[in-house]
Amino acid sequence: MVFHRHRHHRRRFVLVRTGTLALFACLLPCVATPTFADDAPQPNIIFILADDLGWADIGYHDSEVRTPHLDRLAHDGTRLNQHYVYPTCSPTRVALLSGRFPSRFGVLGPLGSTTKMLGEDARLTHGLRQLGYRTHISGKWHIGETPEHRPLGYGFDTSYGYLRGQIDPYTHRYKFGDHVTWHRDDQFVEECGHVTDLITDEAIRVIESAGQEPFFLYVAHHSPHYPLNEPPKWIAPYEQTIDDVWRRHFAAAITHLDDGVGQIVRALERTGLRDKTLIVFSSDNGGQQNWSAPETEYNGRYAAHTTLGNNQPLRGWKGDLYEGGIRVPAFVNWPGHIPAGHVFETPMHVVDWLPTLIRAAGGDLPPGESVEGVDLWTMLLGQSSTLPDRAMYWKTRAATAVRQGDWKLIQFHRSGRTELFHLKDDPLEETDLADRQPGKVAELSALLKAMAVHDQ
Amino acid sequence: MVFHRHRHHRRRFVLVRTGTLALFACLLPCVATPTFADDAPQPNIIFILADDLGWADIGYHDSEVRTPHLDRLAHDGTRLNQHYVYPTCSPTRVALLSGRFPSRFGVLGPLGSTTKMLGEDARLTHGLRQLGYRTHISGKWHIGETPEHRPLGYGFDTSYGYLRGQIDPYTHRYKFGDHVTWHRDDQFVEECGHVTDLITDEAIRVIESAGQEPFFLYVAHHSPHYPLNEPPKWIAPYEQTIDDVWRRHFAAAITHLDDGVGQIVRALERTGLRDKTLIVFSSDNGGQQNWSAPETEYNGRYAAHTTLGNNQPLRGWKGDLYEGGIRVPAFVNWPGHIPAGHVFETPMHVVDWLPTLIRAAGGDLPPGESVEGVDLWTMLLGQSSTLPDRAMYWKTRAATAVRQGDWKLIQFHRSGRTELFHLKDDPLEETDLADRQPGKVAELSALLKAMAVHDQ
């Protein structure tokens, strides 16, 4: 089994779920090292993930929040108008790295210190590494905290940021008991500065120290997740335009993130890497309505955050399987390769990034159980318009859902209620068609059952 | 008029209220530079001022708050058991630097961006400078913010910290609209880190860069003033011992400050300056009960601080002219000079520091209107026990008070009520003797009236 990138004749890039990949990489570095071809450039890949950014929380979605750098990248690239993720943090992150529905690992919501997703399951990073990429994470991990569940065991060459699901922007501690979670290369460190700046600064370090190999850089921002404590320079521009103090903080957090994205773009330009770099941006889930700031979190020092995200006009909030919880702002940008000014209407799911990015990096993946997303690379390049035959699947602790074509079915665990929506006709999910379309309900219920077979 | 320090024959060190001092220092540097005598060492002076530290908020006052470094300094020095300040921030600071009751400048409470105390009124710093001292402030100023009311115009050679009355510990901004106030040498700067650490670090820089001249270093801490956002390492030790979350934060803030004091002492030891340095410690006013965290402050991001200081067993809170508002933890320490293990019971007032420290620095002051404190230096050295004939005077927006001997009279402006306490018999001010002692009331009322003559 030889791992290298395709040139004219694509070699199979086989992903296995055991530890043998790492073994191979260690014992056979010459074999595992890909060769490069001038005619098929391997882009650097920067995947920027915002935390809790809602549909209407980005400038180009007609928001009061100003995101000029993101807007520019989206405008100069392709907007992903139906980009789906999971309704909470960890499942989206597990899906991104594994290319599998996170319920396969029993991940139905935010993770604690451990996970059943193992290091070898992070097929995105392992796969890119085998294609010659250096792999880096700056920011939020949220796939475990015990030593065996930290990024370096999941295919990252370097890691930096925080391991748990949220932190105080300045003390960098997790909510319960101000738990230590900030780290460099999986080892806890103390640092000074606002989390958004630190994550941006590390991303720039990665870009500026890039060698000859292409890199994969996962920039997983804290912003605009609570608790919010934004430097005043980001709040001030909203003082005249946003009355609600918490919405103002939230907007400030996003514009702060946006500025970091601008700095990343400038670093790419400065180092001559701009045209060699594919940028993907997404939120990890829909916006959250508010946060009650219980005294058990952050030692009670924050006031209740009474207004946070905005998913308008979509229905629902973070945690929901309605569109507002899982359909989020996203785009892809690669000058000269990804069409500019395009809006991609093909429904796309976070599990698609594994096959899509492996393909972008010049690799190839076998179809089948081990890959649950579909490769949309040629579609994103504008070279193909064939809609993939696929179903999207979500499972949370409260509900399961499936989307196939324009239909979406949600089954709520506690009530047993089933809801059916036709997303093309009713993107705001105002009309539950379950009673009127029993045949479609039966069909999608059976599909949902089939999708669930491999869940833990 | 020659300004230099006394040796055997003390020369008069005349303080005037016009700008001529500065002129003199510029035009006649050789004349103004003091000469040094080996037999009368000029100590470095470090004046550490805590913000809102209550009577029972320091370890050696049988507190649950741990202050090992302060306790050690107090134990190895002389505790000032009846040390009086003003019941709010600015008046104490004005009194310290001017040696005058702050109502002389119309300062009755916290200052805004300006003050009527002029640069030349800061006779402590100007005086020490003329005795050959380098003068430095690290921390809170709160005597004005407009360029003409910043520390460099008040006799400081270097300045660092914040100009307004309080700040967010991490963003270093003032409460209203997150106003910029952090500066170096009176120019606004952006910096990274917790305010307590930054103030300590600057103090250590001053110590480590001290030249041959003695220095006066005013370390005006933010701690334990709200808003509180303490690094977890300072909170953790109190998790088992203090149930109330805000009292825990408050204790953490104090222990954080205490650690900074420990670092300052180590810097003195490292540089061989420990035995050449007089350390004074005080709070600026009594403890505050709580803070409601209105949305108009810090953009509403802090939760209400429901429990803060503790002035037990004294009566009253910050803002009051009862003992809890104005009698605060304080001590003085100078190895080999100030008696160790001594408790100084002579009532001492913040205006006394000007004549006392000028004397400690080898200077001399004329008595009279321009100096309202008394020189307690030889008493502090244990060389004299003559009780000074003096009255202490307070004026706030709500009340005026005078203490003479063991008697204290408070007159409340709004109600017109007068209260009289005998502090020796009734230090907790439980028994108002005004009705029973009309003669004493008349006597102290007349004294109060006389004290007020020079108020603005």
Interface residues (C-beta under 8 A of the other chain):
Chain A: D168 Y170 T171 R173 G177 D178 H179 V180 C192 G193 P227 L228 N229 P231 P232 I235 A236 E239 V245 W246 R248 H249 A293 E295 N299 G300 R301 Y302 A303 A304
Chain B: D168 Y170 T171 R173 G177 D178 H179 V180 C192 G193 P227 L228 N229 P231 P232 I235 A236 E239 V245 W246 R248 H249 A293 E295 N299 G300 R301 Y302 A303 A304
